[in-house]
């Protein structure tokens, strides 16, 4: 089987291009100094805020595949992790407020730039949010949020109405990257010194869900992304000694024992130094910006 995994396809006519400033924790800002206690402290803090904004603030810019600017979205601000809605009319994005020292999830209208705030967090050294993904019909957004010292998977209506729902609380860090095309699962990964694990979290039902372990590796592995038909899972791993992209069947109902791994070395340039985070694999036609380069991959024997 031959596949072009990182190719910009016709389903994605344009993509968000955002130049990210260096940041820690995959997009979470470094806290400023504590609350000032004098006029001098206040002036110094205001100066630091102005300097950081000037250095790090960006305008979300939409380009077509020929590199022509299509439009800009929203005001100049400090953004992280922009993700298109399935119909490409909205963007879910993390937006930092330097004055309040908070980071929250917003949904921006691509045409008008108007925004809807989805989360309301305390200071980012206490609470944070990252890794937004859209439901297949665009009615909901899911995300990872740090609350009370624990990371959890949450979802909320993309129009900002109603209360958010806690789906699952994880003992470690999570990278959430996809919502299955049939709407049944959230795909996330977790990695530590012992290796990486890919999970599928059932979305249906109520209360806290139990994730299904899809695959566990003794090597570092992260960035679980689903194919447009939901049959395959791509992820990045260092099991060969270098960062490469791998693909495996996605069968969460059968559990990890029923899946097989086939190495698909991407041989693509690393984007680690450009995005300040590990390279994330992606399939064509999904609801996020795809890297603007092509890689040829093959499997033997077939994964089908």
C-alpha positions in Angstrom: 0.0 0.0 0.0 1.3 3.4 -0.9 0.2 6.6 0.8 1.1 10.2 0.9 0.5 11.1 4.5 1.7 14.7 4.8 0.4 16.0 1.5 -1.8 19.1 1.2 -4.9 17.7 -0.5 -7.9 19.3 -2.3 -10.0 19.0 0.8 -7.9 21.6 2.5 -7.9 24.6 0.2 -6.1 26.8 2.7 -4.4 26.6 6.0 -3.6 28.8 9.0 0.0 29.9 9.1 1.1 31.3 12.5 4.6 32.1 13.5 4.9 31.0 17.1 7.3 32.7 19.6 9.3 30.4 21.9 7.1 29.1 24.7 7.2 26.4 27.3 4.8 23.5 27.7 3.7 23.4 24.1 2.3 26.9 24.0 1.8 27.9 27.7 3.4 31.2 28.5 6.0 31.8 31.1 4.5 33.7 34.1 5.5 37.3 34.6 6.5 38.7 37.9 4.1 38.5 40.8 1.6 41.3 41.5 3.5 44.6 41.9 3.7 46.1 45.4 4.7 49.7 44.4 4.3 52.2 41.6 7.9 51.3 40.5 7.0 47.6 40.3 3.8 48.4 38.4 5.7 50.5 35.8 8.3 47.8 35.4 5.6 45.1 34.9 3.8 47.2 32.4 7.0 47.7 30.5 7.7 43.9 30.4 4.1 43.3 29.2 4.5 45.8 26.4 7.8 44.3 25.4 6.6 40.7 25.4 3.4 41.7 23.4 5.5 43.5 20.8 7.8 40.5 20.5 5.3 37.6 20.6 1.9 39.0 19.3 0.9 37.8 15.8 -2.0 38.1 13.4 -3.6 34.9 12.4 -3.1 34.8 8.6 -4.8 32.4 6.1 -2.9 31.4 3.0 -3.9 29.4 0.0 -1.7 26.5 -1.3 0.1 28.9 -3.6 1.2 31.1 -0.7 -1.2 33.9 -1.4 -2.8 35.6 1.6 -6.5 34.9 1.6 -7.5 36.8 4.8 -6.4 37.6 8.3 -8.5 36.6 11.3 -9.1 38.6 14.5 -7.0 41.2 16.2 -3.2 41.0 16.8 -2.7 38.9 19.9 -0.6 36.1 21.4 -2.1 32.9 19.9 -1.3 29.2 20.1 -2.5 26.1 18.4 -5.1 27.4 15.8 -7.4 24.7 14.5 -10.0 25.0 11.7 -13.6 23.9 12.2 -14.7 21.1 9.8 -16.4 23.6 7.5 -13.4 26.0 7.6 -15.5 29.0 8.8 -14.2 29.2 12.3 -10.9 28.8 14.2 -10.4 27.3 17.7 -7.3 28.9 19.2 -5.6 29.5 22.5 -5.3 33.2 23.3 -3.1 34.6 26.1 -3.9 37.7 28.1 -0.6 39.1 29.4 -2.2 41.6 31.8 -4.3 39.0 33.5 -1.7 36.3 33.0 -4.3 33.9 31.7 -4.7 31.7 28.7 -8.1 30.6 27.3 -9.7 28.9 24.4 -11.5 31.1 21.9 -13.5 30.4 18.7 -13.0 33.0 16.0 -15.2 33.6 13.0 -12.9 33.5 9.9 -15.0 36.0 8.0 -15.6 38.6 10.7 -12.9 38.0 13.2 -15.4 38.1 16.0 -14.6 35.8 19.0 -16.4 33.6 21.5 -14.6 32.8 24.7 -15.0 29.1 25.6 -13.0 28.9 28.9 -12.4 31.3 31.7 -9.2 30.4 33.6 -7.3 31.7 36.6 -3.6 32.6 36.3 -1.7 30.3 34.0 0.6 29.1 36.8 -2.6 27.6 38.3 -4.8 26.7 35.3 -4.2 26.4 31.6 -5.8 25.0 28.4 -4.3 23.5 25.2 -4.8 21.1 22.3 -8.3 22.1 21.0 -10.1 19.7 18.6 -13.5 20.0 16.8 -16.3 17.5 16.8 -17.0 16.2 13.3 -20.2 18.4 13.0 -18.5 21.5 14.5 -21.0 21.8 17.3 -18.4 21.1 20.1 -14.8 21.6 20.9 -12.7 19.3 23.2 -9.5 20.4 24.9 -7.0 19.5 27.6 -7.2 21.7 30.7 -5.1 21.9 33.8 -7.3 22.2 36.9 -6.4 21.5 40.5 -3.0 20.1 39.5 -4.4 17.5 37.1 -4.9 17.5 33.4 -8.3 16.5 32.1 -10.2 16.2 28.8 -13.1 18.5 28.6 -15.7 19.4 25.9 -18.0 22.4 25.5 -20.4 23.8 22.9 -18.4 25.7 20.2 -20.9 28.6 20.5 -19.9 29.0 24.2 -23.3 28.2 25.5 -23.8 25.8 28.4 -21.3 24.4 30.9 -18.2 22.4 30.0 -18.1 18.7 30.7 -15.2 16.8 32.2 -14.7 13.6 30.2 -11.6 12.1 31.7 -8.8 13.1 34.2 -5.4 11.7 33.4 -2.5 11.2 36.0 0.1 12.6 33.5 0.3 15.0 30.6 -1.8 14.5 27.5 -1.6 15.5 23.8 -5.1 15.6 22.3 -5.1 15.8 18.5 -8.2 14.3 17.0 -11.9 13.5 17.2 -12.9 10.4 15.2 -14.9 11.0 12.0 -17.8 9.0 13.4 -17.8 11.2 16.6 -17.3 8.2 18.9 -13.8 8.7 20.2 -11.2 11.3 21.1 -7.7 10.3 20.2 -4.9 11.3 22.6 -1.4 10.3 23.6 0.6 10.4 26.8 4.4 10.0 27.0 6.9 9.8 29.8 10.4 8.3 30.4 8.9 4.8 30.1 7.6 5.4 26.6 4.5 6.5 24.9 0.9 5.3 24.8 -2.0 6.0 22.4 -5.5 6.1 23.7 -9.1 6.3 22.4 -11.6 7.9 24.8 -15.3 7.0 24.2 -17.3 10.2 24.0 -20.9 8.8 24.3 -22.6 8.4 27.7 -22.3 10.4 30.9 -19.8 10.7 33.8 -16.1 10.1 33.6 -15.1 7.8 30.7 -12.5 5.1 30.7 -9.9 5.4 27.9 -9.0 2.4 25.7 -5.3 1.7 25.3 -4.7 1.4 21.5 -1.0 1.0 21.5 1.9 1.2 23.9 5.6 1.7 23.0 8.8 1.5 25.0 10.1 4.4 22.9 8.9 8.0 23.0 5.7 8.3 20.9 3.2 11.1 20.6 0.7 12.9 18.3 -2.0 10.4 17.5 -3.9 11.5 14.4 -6.7 9.7 12.6 -7.2 9.2 8.9 -10.2 10.8 7.2 -12.1 7.5 7.2 -11.1 6.7 10.8 -9.4 3.4 9.9 -5.8 4.3 10.6 -3.8 6.1 13.3 -0.6 8.0 12.6 1.9 9.0 15.3 5.5 10.1 15.7 8.0 7.9 17.5 11.7 7.7 18.2 11.7 3.8 18.2 14.2 3.8 15.4 16.5 6.3 17.1 15.2 9.3 15.1 11.8 11.0 14.8 9.7 9.2 12.2 6.0 8.9 11.4 4.2 5.5 11.9 0.8 4.3 10.9 -1.3 1.5 12.4 -4.9 0.3 12.1 -7.3 2.1 14.5 -9.5 -0.5 16.2 -10.3 0.8 19.7 -13.1 -1.7 20.3 -10.7 -4.6 19.9 -8.0 -3.1 22.3 -4.3 -2.9 21.8 -3.8 -6.6 21.4 -5.6 -6.7 18.1 -3.5 -4.0 16.3 -0.3 -4.4 14.5 2.5 -1.8 13.9 4.2 -1.1 10.6 7.0 1.4 10.4 6.4 4.2 7.9 9.6 6.4 8.2 8.6 9.8 7.0 12.2 11.1 6.2 10.6 14.5 6.5 12.4 17.6 7.9 11.8 18.1 11.6 9.7 21.1 12.5 10.8 20.9 16.2 12.9 24.0 16.0 10.2 26.0 14.3 7.2 25.2 16.5 9.0 24.6 19.9 7.3 21.3 20.2 7.7 17.8 18.8 6.7 17.3 15.2 3.0 16.1 14.9 2.0 13.8 12.1 -1.2 14.5 10.2 -3.4 13.0 7.4 -4.6 14.9 4.4 -8.0 16.5 4.6 -8.4 16.8 8.3 -9.6 19.9 10.2 -6.1 21.2 11.0 -3.4 22.9 9.0 -1.1 20.3 7.3 2.6 20.7 6.6 3.2 22.1 3.1 5.5 19.3 1.9 5.0 15.7 0.6 6.4 12.4 1.8 6.0 9.0 0.1 5.3 6.0 2.4 4.6 2.4 1.9 3.8 -0.6 4.0 4.8 -4.2 3.6 2.8 -6.3 4.3 -0.4 -4.3 3.8 -2.1 -2.8 6.9 -5.5 -3.2 5.3 
